[in-house]
Amino acid sequence: MATKTETTVEQKLRALYDLQLIDSRVDEIRNVRGELPLEVQDLEDDVLGLKTRLDKLKTDIETINFEIGAKKNLIEEAKTLMKKYAEQQKNVRNSREFNSLTKEVEFQELEIQLAEKNIKEFKAQIDQKKEVVAETKEHLSERETHLKHKKGELNAILAETEKEEKALLEKSASYEGQIEERLVKAYKRIRQNVKNGLAVVPIERGASGGSFFTIPPQVQVEIASRKKIITDEHSGRILVDSTLADEQQEKMEKLFSSLK
């Protein structure tokens, strides 16, 4: 191929349209993939969040069980003290000592009642948390099943298109290298600003592809002569004649078939 300085306008137009066809094919592949990668990421985040919640609930239940154990120990210690004070009451020397020991026994009884109340409350908390655990496990199972399904869909699409997409991206970079930097920048700028990323379009039924604005016959003749690069005054897209477009599409279809 001629060097960039020797490249004719027609060669530039063909290279630009080839580049457009390659990039459009990449767009098609990514559209097929659609929102799946984001859906998979969201589901993975959901699953991670639910697992973290289950871990916290498990830790909470363990902590409450530890508190119940501590209260049960307190009850046993209180019962031991009550027996001790009861024995001491048998050997008191006066009513003051007896009353003092009686108050100690009453205090331990109150400690036992409070501890039993605490244990009851703790057990209610555990029951409530176990309900949340069951609901969370059910939700987690649903999310994991959904995630597995979506990952399967994504992996199937990736397996089918990943090789082709990689090859196309390499071809895109290669074709960019054959076009002067000024045109590549213009092409990319137009691609970002127009519908469907179509920066280079053929004339179809007297209008630029995908547009209803008719192109004057004289301009159509200029486009067909391939002597200069002409853009659509309404959309700013680069225009090529339908014959050139058909020729390049046929060429690119063969290329795409070889990449699959």
C-alpha positions in Angstrom: 0.0 0.0 0.0 1.2 3.5 -0.7 2.7 5.5 2.2 0.4 7.9 4.1 1.8 10.9 2.1 1.0 9.2 -1.2 -2.4 7.8 -0.2 -5.2 9.0 -2.5 -8.5 10.4 -1.1 -10.3 7.2 -2.4 -7.8 5.0 -0.5 -8.4 7.2 2.6 -12.2 6.8 2.2 -11.9 3.0 1.8 -9.7 2.7 4.8 -12.0 4.9 6.9 -15.1 2.9 5.9 -13.2 -0.4 6.6 -12.4 1.0 10.0 -16.0 1.9 10.5 -17.2 -1.6 9.6 -14.7 -3.2 11.9 -15.6 -0.9 14.8 -19.3 -1.5 14.1 -18.8 -5.2 14.3 -17.1 -4.7 17.7 -20.2 -2.6 18.8 -22.5 -5.5 17.7 -20.6 -8.0 19.7 -20.7 -5.8 22.8 -24.4 -5.1 22.3 -25.0 -8.8 22.3 -23.2 -9.0 25.6 -25.3 -6.0 26.7 -25.7 -5.4 30.4 -24.7 -8.9 31.3 -21.3 -8.0 32.8 -22.9 -5.3 35.0 -25.7 -7.7 36.0 -23.1 -10.3 37.0 -21.1 -7.7 39.0 -24.3 -6.6 40.8 -25.2 -10.2 41.6 -21.7 -10.9 42.9 -22.0 -7.8 45.1 -25.4 -9.0 46.4 -24.0 -12.5 47.2 -21.0 -11.0 48.9 -23.2 -8.7 50.9 -25.6 -11.5 52.0 -22.7 -13.7 53.0 -21.2 -10.8 55.1 -24.6 -10.4 56.7 -24.8 -14.1 57.6 -21.4 -14.0 59.1 -22.4 -11.0 61.2 -25.6 -12.7 62.3 -23.6 -15.8 63.2 -21.2 -13.7 65.3 -24.1 -11.9 67.0 -25.7 -15.3 68.0 -22.4 -16.6 69.3 -22.0 -13.4 71.4 -25.6 -13.7 72.8 -25.0 -17.4 73.6 -21.8 -16.3 75.5 -23.9 -13.8 77.4 -26.5 -16.5 78.2 -23.7 -18.7 79.5 -22.4 -15.8 81.7 -25.9 -15.3 83.2 -26.3 -19.0 83.9 -23.0 -18.9 85.7 -24.1 -15.9 87.7 -27.3 -17.8 88.7 -25.2 -20.8 89.9 -22.9 -18.5 91.8 -26.0 -16.7 93.4 -27.5 -20.1 94.4 -24.2 -21.1 96.0 -24.0 -17.9 97.9 -27.6 -18.3 99.1 -26.8 -21.7 100.5 -23.8 -20.3 102.2 -25.8 -17.4 103.8 -28.5 -19.9 104.8 -25.9 -22.0 106.7 -24.4 -18.8 108.2 -27.9 -17.8 109.5 -27.9 -21.0 111.7 -24.9 -19.7 113.6 -25.6 -16.0 114.0 -25.2 -14.4 117.4 -27.8 -11.7 117.0 -30.7 -10.5 115.0 -28.6 -7.8 113.3 -26.4 -10.5 111.7 -29.4 -12.5 110.8 -31.1 -9.6 109.1 -27.9 -8.7 107.2 -27.6 -12.3 105.9 -31.3 -12.2 105.0 -30.7 -9.1 102.9 -27.8 -10.9 101.2 -30.1 -13.8 100.3 -32.8 -11.5 99.0 -30.2 -9.7 96.9 -29.0 -12.9 95.4 -32.7 -13.9 94.6 -33.1 -10.6 92.8 -29.8 -11.3 90.9 -31.2 -14.7 89.8 -34.6 -13.1 88.7 -32.8 -10.4 86.7 -30.4 -13.0 85.1 -33.4 -15.2 84.2 -35.1 -12.2 82.7 -32.0 -11.4 80.7 -31.7 -15.0 79.5 -35.3 -14.9 78.3 -34.6 -11.7 76.4 -31.4 -13.1 74.9 -33.2 -16.2 73.7 -35.9 -14.0 72.1 -33.1 -12.1 70.3 -31.6 -15.4 69.1 -35.0 -16.6 67.8 -35.4 -13.3 65.9 -31.9 -13.5 64.5 -32.4 -17.1 63.4 -35.5 -16.0 61.5 -33.4 -13.4 59.7 -30.7 -16.0 59.1 -33.3 -18.3 57.5 -34.6 -15.5 55.3 -31.1 -14.4 54.4 -30.1 -17.9 53.4 -33.1 -18.3 51.2 -32.4 -14.9 49.5 -28.7 -15.9 49.2 -29.7 -19.2 47.5 -31.9 -17.3 45.0 -29.1 -14.8 44.3 -26.5 -17.6 43.8 -28.8 -19.5 41.5 -29.5 -16.3 39.5 -25.7 -15.5 39.5 -24.8 -19.0 38.2 -27.4 -18.6 35.4 -26.2 -15.1 34.4 -22.5 -16.2 34.5 -23.4 -19.1 32.3 -25.0 -16.8 29.8 -22.0 -14.4 29.9 -19.4 -17.1 29.6 -21.2 -18.6 26.6 -21.2 -15.3 24.9 -17.6 -14.6 25.8 -16.6 -18.0 24.5 -18.3 -17.3 21.3 -17.1 -13.8 20.7 -14.0 -13.1 22.8 -11.6 -14.4 20.1 -13.3 -12.5 17.4 -13.5 -9.3 19.4 -9.8 -9.4 20.2 -8.9 -10.0 16.6 -11.2 -7.2 15.5 -9.6 -4.8 18.0 -6.2 -5.7 16.6 -7.5 -5.1 13.1 -9.0 -1.7 14.2 -5.7 -0.6 15.6 -3.9 -1.8 12.4 -6.3 0.1 10.1 -6.0 3.2 12.3 -2.3 3.0 11.6 -2.9 3.2 7.9 -4.8 6.5 8.2 -3.3 9.9 9.0 -3.8 10.9 12.6 -5.9 13.9 11.8 -8.5 11.8 10.1 -8.5 9.2 12.8 -9.1 11.9 15.5 -11.9 13.3 13.4 -13.4 9.8 12.9 -13.3 9.1 16.6 -14.8 12.4 17.5 -17.7 11.9 15.1 -18.2 8.3 16.4 -18.7 9.6 19.9 -21.2 12.2 18.9 -23.5 10.3 16.5 -26.1 7.6 16.9 -24.9 4.0 16.9 -21.3 5.2 16.5 -21.6 5.5 12.8 -19.0 8.1 11.7 -18.7 7.0 8.1 -21.9 6.2 6.2 -22.9 5.5 2.6 -25.5 7.4 0.6 -28.8 5.5 0.5 -31.7 6.6 -1.7 -30.2 10.1 -2.0 -29.6 10.6 1.7 -26.8 9.8 4.2 -27.3 6.4 5.8 -29.8 6.5 8.6 -30.8 10.1 7.7 -33.9 11.6 6.0 -32.0 14.7 4.8 -31.6 14.5 1.0 -28.1 15.3 -0.3 -28.1 17.6 -3.4 -27.3 15.8 -6.6 -24.2 17.9 -7.2 -22.8 16.9 -3.8 -23.7 13.2 -4.6 -21.6 13.5 -7.8 -18.7 14.9 -5.8 -18.9 12.1 -3.3 -19.0 9.5 -6.1 -15.9 11.1 -7.6 -13.9 10.3 -4.4 -11.7 13.4 -4.9 -12.2 14.8 -1.5 -13.6 13.9 1.9 -17.2 15.3 2.3 -19.2 15.4 5.5 -23.0 15.5 6.0 -23.9 19.1 6.9 -26.6 17.9 9.3 -24.8 15.1 11.3 -21.2 15.8 10.5 -20.6 12.2 9.4 -18.2 11.3 6.6 -20.0 10.3 3.4 -19.0 7.6 0.9 -20.8 6.5 -2.2 -22.9 3.3 -2.1 -20.6 1.4 -4.7 -17.5 2.0 -2.5 -19.5 0.9 0.5 -20.7 -2.3 -1.1 -17.2 -3.2 -2.2 -15.8 -2.7 1.2 -18.6 -4.5 3.0 -18.0 -7.5 0.8 -14.3 -7.4 1.6 -15.0 -7.0 5.3 -17.6 -9.8 5.5 -14.8 -12.2 4.3 -12.5 -10.9 6.9 -15.1 -11.2 9.7 -15.9 -14.8 8.6 -12.2 -15.7 8.8 -12.0 -14.3 12.4 -14.8 -16.4 13.9 
